[in-house]
């Protein structure tokens, strides 16, 4: 019987809707053999997921998705098999989250000046069971409180650039190379997330992937909900030709991204367990 996996998922510790335990429970219901928890710039939900996986018999890969900048463009790097207790990784993430909280305080100050006096960061944290909310959580919170019909509308009306409650981010942006180095330093493999989302032409994308392969990039996400069958076949071929590992998954966030189904890479395609088998072999060989 074929086994299936999902190596790109998010929980309420970043911008997902489910707690780590709820995510693992859903994976169990869907019959997945393994998932990776890859929260945005956060590793603090990984241990809860691992514990839930042990109870339910699902393999949990410890991961993270780091935000970086390449030529002024945001690029995401997924780390798999990381150590969530690695000091440099934790320190980098903690520093970034402290800056996020400073920004949150300024945003709530601006919302209060706009007359939204029934809002508080403490209530937001309690609502989403999260210590460091990001701007998506604030947008959703504004929807819940009745100030917008959706999180998208809340961001467009209040939190987007140029809007009354907008606050510029101040945390240091990582380079792709810094993210790769942090992931390697924590014992993990570094993958370029969702290569086709960057809207680069084939030559530009190939050049970028090869550029970062020379600087330590281990692999690419060949499977992703935003891919077509042709995209995936092309990425698999590129990875094989250039000796890159492959990974991928749904990029699951929950009900606010209903097009992303846990365990489904694109269309009705799933990620085969053989992808994880290769990575487990590589990890054990290190």
KETILUM-110910 format. One line per 4 residues: for each residue x, y, z of C-alpha. Coordinates in pm, 1 decimal. Each point is the difference from the previous one (the first is absolute). Example, Ala and Ser with C-alpha at 12.3 -4.5 7.8 and 13.67 -1.06 7.14 Angstrom:
BEGIN
1230.0 -450.0 780.0 | 137.0 344.0 -66.0 .
END
This chain:
BEGIN
0.0 0.0 0.0 | 141.3 337.9 -105.6 | 78.7 240.9 283.8 | -31.3 378.1 -31.5 .
163.0 296.2 169.9 | -14.2 379.5 22.0 | 326.6 183.2 62.4 | -130.5 359.2 2.6 .
-262.1 95.4 259.9 | -74.8 288.9 236.2 | -158.0 24.5 343.5 | -140.2 275.4 218.9 .
355.0 74.3 111.5 | 39.6 190.7 -327.7 | -293.3 65.7 -233.2 | -178.9 -334.5 6.8 .
-343.7 -52.0 152.1 | 62.6 -326.4 186.1 | 212.2 -62.7 306.9 | 284.5 -248.3 -52.5 .
-203.3 -272.4 173.4 | -305.7 74.5 -215.8 | 214.1 -9.2 -313.6 | 139.0 -342.0 89.6 .
-350.3 -123.7 80.8 | -118.2 110.3 -345.1 | 298.8 -172.1 -161.9 | -98.9 -317.5 185.7 .
-358.1 24.9 -124.6 | 126.1 44.2 -356.5 | 216.9 -308.9 27.1 | 334.8 175.2 -42.9 .
310.4 -184.8 113.7 | 212.0 309.0 67.3 | -16.0 377.3 -1.6 | 254.1 275.6 50.8 .
-94.8 299.4 214.4 | 157.2 299.8 -175.6 | -134.5 311.7 166.6 | 106.7 338.7 -131.6 .
304.4 122.6 192.2 | -97.9 -206.9 303.6 | 94.7 -336.2 152.9 | -193.2 23.1 323.7 .
-291.4 -222.9 -104.7 | 215.7 -289.0 -115.9 | 25.2 -186.0 331.0 | -377.0 -1.2 51.4 .
-38.0 -151.1 -347.7 | 266.8 -263.5 70.7 | -177.4 -102.4 319.5 | -333.8 -24.4 -181.0 .
164.1 -202.3 -276.8 | 138.8 -247.1 251.5 | -349.2 -51.1 145.5 | -157.9 -56.9 -341.5 .
279.9 -185.7 -174.5 | 81.1 270.4 -256.2 | 357.7 99.3 -78.3 | 55.4 372.3 61.6 .
290.4 165.7 -177.8 | 129.2 300.6 192.6 | 11.9 296.6 -232.8 | -18.5 373.0 -55.4 .
-63.8 237.7 -289.6 | 231.7 300.8 9.9 | -78.5 325.0 -180.8 | 292.6 143.9 -195.0 .
71.3 263.2 -261.9 | 152.5 -55.0 -344.9 | 39.2 302.3 -228.6 | -274.8 182.5 189.8 .
-238.7 -297.2 -26.3 | -122.4 -208.7 293.2 | 121.2 -358.4 -30.5 | -95.3 -278.4 239.6 .
240.5 -274.5 103.3 | -136.6 -311.4 170.3 | 221.8 -183.7 245.7 | -72.7 -367.6 67.9 .
150.0 -217.0 277.4 | 104.3 308.7 193.8 | 70.9 4.6 371.8 | -260.8 241.0 145.3 .
224.9 56.0 302.1 | 299.4 115.0 -206.4 | 116.4 322.6 166.7 | 88.4 211.4 -308.7 .
-329.6 -95.5 -167.1 | -204.1 65.8 314.0 | 181.6 328.8 66.6 | -60.2 121.2 -355.8 .
-368.1 -90.5 19.2 | -42.2 149.1 347.9 | 158.6 329.1 -108.5 | -231.0 14.3 -300.7 .
-305.4 -77.5 213.5 | 94.0 274.0 247.6 | 0.6 245.2 -289.9 | -336.4 -135.2 -113.2 .
-143.4 61.9 347.5 | 132.2 357.5 -0.5 | -176.9 48.9 -332.3 | -319.4 -156.6 137.1 .
-2.8 244.9 291.8 | 32.3 294.9 -239.3 | -278.8 -139.8 -220.7 | -233.3 -35.9 298.5 .
86.6 353.2 111.3 | -106.4 126.5 -342.1 | -318.6 -207.9 5.8 | -85.8 148.6 341.3 .
46.1 350.6 -140.7 | -247.7 -99.2 -272.8 | -256.2 -77.4 270.6 | 37.2 -378.6 9.6 .
13.5 -4.0 379.1 | -124.1 -356.4 53.7 | 316.5 -155.4 -143.7 | 301.2 -126.4 192.0 .
307.7 -204.9 -77.1 | -74.2 -223.2 300.2 | -345.6 -78.3 -137.8 | 148.3 -65.3 -344.2 .
256.4 -239.6 148.7 | -274.9 -180.9 190.6 | -224.4 -18.5 -306.4 | 263.6 -170.3 -212.9 .
191.9 -178.9 278.3 | 322.9 157.4 -118.6 | 267.9 207.0 171.9 | 125.3 197.0 -301.4 .
-279.5 95.6 -239.9 | 87.5 113.6 -351.3 | -188.2 247.5 -215.6 | -228.3 -272.0 -135.0 .
-121.5 -72.4 353.8 | -76.4 369.4 52.7 | -193.2 7.3 -327.5 | -202.9 -304.6 102.7 .
-52.4 146.6 346.4 | -146.8 315.0 -156.1 | -238.0 -220.5 -196.4 | -101.9 -190.0 314.2 .
-61.2 329.1 181.9 | -224.6 120.9 -279.9 | 223.5 271.1 -149.1 | 20.8 -175.8 -335.4 .
-179.9 -275.1 -187.3 | 322.0 -194.2 -55.1 | 366.6 1.0 93.0 | 77.3 108.0 -355.2 .
-227.8 301.3 31.7 | 147.0 88.1 340.9 | 350.6 2.0 -141.6 | -107.9 206.7 -300.0 .
-190.2 253.5 213.0 | 224.3 37.7 302.3 | 330.8 -187.6 -6.2 | 130.9 22.8 -355.0 .
277.1 238.2 -97.9 | -126.7 358.0 7.0 | -301.8 -85.0 215.3 | -69.5 160.1 337.2 .
119.7 -287.4 218.4 | 296.7 -102.0 -215.8 | 338.5 -32.0 172.0 | 319.6 -74.3 -190.7 .
178.5 -320.3 97.0 | 334.7 58.4 170.9 | 142.2 -348.8 43.8 | 313.7 -89.5 -193.2 .
-66.7 -189.2 -319.1 | 207.1 -313.1 -48.0 | 184.0 -68.4 -321.7 | -60.4 -337.4 -164.3 .
356.5 -98.3 90.2 | -54.6 91.7 367.8 | -314.6 -213.9 10.6 | 180.6 -295.1 -158.4 .
282.4 38.1 251.8 | -243.1 10.1 295.1 | -178.8 -311.5 -123.1 | 326.0 -186.9 -54.4 .
125.7 113.2 339.1 | -309.5 -154.3 158.8 | 62.1 -331.3 -176.6 | -259.8 42.3 -273.8 .
-34.8 -1.5 -377.1 | -86.7 327.0 -178.7 | -257.6 4.7 -279.6 | -120.7 279.7 -226.0 .
-372.4 30.1 71.1 | -256.6 4.4 -281.5 | 240.7 101.1 -281.7 | -279.9 77.2 -245.6 .
-157.9 264.2 223.1 | 276.1 253.2 -61.0 | -118.4 68.4 -354.8 | 348.4 -31.7 -144.8 .
43.9 -130.1 -351.0 | 163.8 -340.0 -41.1 | 347.1 142.2 -58.1 | -16.6 238.5 298.1 .
-132.6 -274.0 229.2 | 264.7 -248.5 -112.3 | 273.7 255.6 53.8 | -127.6 82.2 348.8 .
-23.9 -365.8 101.9 | 347.4 -78.2 -129.0 | 139.0 314.2 163.9 | -124.3 -110.4 341.5 .
91.6 -364.4 -58.8 | 360.0 123.7 -21.9 | -57.0 166.4 337.8 | -140.6 -306.1 172.0 .
-364.4 -35.1 -107.8 | -82.8 -370.5 34.2 | -317.0 -24.8 -201.6 | -321.2 143.2 -139.5 .
-370.7 -48.9 55.6 | -102.8 -181.0 -316.3 | -345.7 -69.2 143.1 | -220.2 293.2 103.2 .
-364.8 92.3 -18.0 | 78.3 286.5 -240.2 | 168.7 -227.6 -254.5 | -140.9 -158.4 -311.8 .
88.5 -350.5 -109.5 | 241.1 150.4 -253.6 | 158.2 218.8 269.5 | 62.6 -299.0 224.7 .
144.1 -212.8 -279.1 | 231.9 287.0 -97.2 | 117.1 54.3 357.8 | 55.3 -372.8 54.3 .
207.7 -12.7 -317.4 | 200.7 308.1 102.8 | 67.0 -147.5 344.0 | 118.0 -330.1 -146.7 .
225.5 168.5 -256.8 | 156.0 230.3 259.4 | 28.5 -242.9 291.5 | -252.7 177.6 220.2 .
-226.1 -165.5 255.9 | -375.6 33.4 -37.6 | -273.0 77.4 247.6 | -344.9 150.2 -3.0 .
-348.8 9.7 137.3 | -325.5 185.5 22.2 | 120.8 317.3 174.0 | -304.9 -58.0 218.5 .
-122.2 290.0 213.6 | -357.1 -92.3 84.3 | -344.8 133.3 -75.1 | 117.0 345.8 -108.7 .
180.1 -161.7 -295.5 | -265.4 -253.1 -109.4 | 177.7 -75.0 -327.8 | 286.2 -162.2 193.1 .
-102.3 -345.6 118.2 | 217.1 -185.2 246.6 | 175.6 -283.8 -177.9 | -71.9 132.6 -350.3 .
287.5 154.3 -193.8 | -202.5 117.0 -303.2 | -320.5 -109.4 -168.7 | -50.2 -339.8 154.9 .
370.7 -86.6 1.7 | 169.3 -102.4 323.5 | 360.9 -22.5 112.1 | 121.1 -361.8 7.3 .
174.7 -142.6 304.1 | 304.0 -75.4 -217.8 | 86.5 372.6 18.4 | 32.8 -26.6 376.9 .
181.3 -333.9 -23.0 | 276.0 167.2 -201.0 | 29.0 284.5 250.9 | 7.0 -239.9 295.5 .
279.9 -193.0 -170.3 | 193.7 321.2 -63.3 | -51.0 113.6 357.3 | 119.7 -330.5 143.6 .
306.7 12.6 -226.3 | 112.3 342.1 129.2 .
END
